[in-house]
Amino acid sequence: MLHLIGLGLGDIKDVTVKGLEIIRKCDRVYLETYTSILPTELQNLEQFYQRPILEADRELVENNADEILPKSKEENVAFLVVGDPFGATTHSDLVLRARKENLQVNVVHNASILNAAGCCGLQLHRFGEIVSIPYWTENWQPSSFYEKILHNRQRNLHTLCLLDIKVKEPTLESLMKKKKEYMPPKFMTVSEAAAQLIEILEKQTEDRVLQDSISFAELKDSSTVIGLARVGWDDQRIAACSLREMTLLDLGPPLHCMVIPATSLNSIEARYLAFIERDFLKKQKNKNE
């Protein structure tokens, strides 16, 4: 059987009791290492789970997934995912591959950023389409994620923005040489994401591509946004400020994500957001003093 087991977000002990019992009985245990990070070393996981752990990077999961699957109907394999097993589409592909081989699949769910983002005080049932904000390059600067944010705001929905992660990414030079060398890990911050959004807004202002009929939903540099860092970790941080202020904000180490609130909030959301904003201003004042 193939077991997909969610580990939760911020602590080695966030794994469910059910998940832990399964891990300790498996013949092979893989940890997916390219869609998120855990606040501990691999050896600490091995000690806690009482099992040796194999790292499953992007290349293994996306190009050689068959190596992960059980080799017989008697073998049990655990595939560990930070957050929830279905937080990334590649994990669904792994399930389909197992089904094709007539292997049994068991899924143990856990908390993920998709529900833990509710810690910012905005109600989960009011979130629209989730967007991913990629790192721009000199020759590639997509803006489709902004269009999705705008569509959510037109429907008075919040937007969860997942920020780019670069882990074990091959360099362009190594691809050309067919000898893989990898770039250092890189994790987008809320300030970098906000800066890219500001660039899009400034360009759209110049081009005047927005129609008056949707101008009420337009994001402005003065619009309030929420930055989240290390959600579920002991050092979790939340800050609410204008998009322009967010470009200057340092929320510390990864992982970060950002929430764009809807155009109007209900009374509970408004009170919660006001609390976060006051807390942010208080901390900024103390920092400056």
Secondary structure, DSSP 8 states (H G I E B T S, - for coil): -EEEEE-BSS-GGGS-HHHHHHHTT-SEEEEE-SS---SS-HHHHHHHHTS--EEE-HHHHHH-GGGTS-SSTT--EEEEESB-GGGSHHHHHHHHHHHHTT--EEEE----HHHHGGGGS--GGGB---EEE----SS----HHHHHHHHHHHTT-BEEEEE-EE-S-B-HHHHHHTS--B---EE--HHHHHHHHHHHHHHHHHHT-S-GGGGGG---TTSEEEEEESTTSTT-EEEEEEHHHHTT----SS-EEEEE--SS--HHHHHHHHHHHHHHHHHHHHHH-
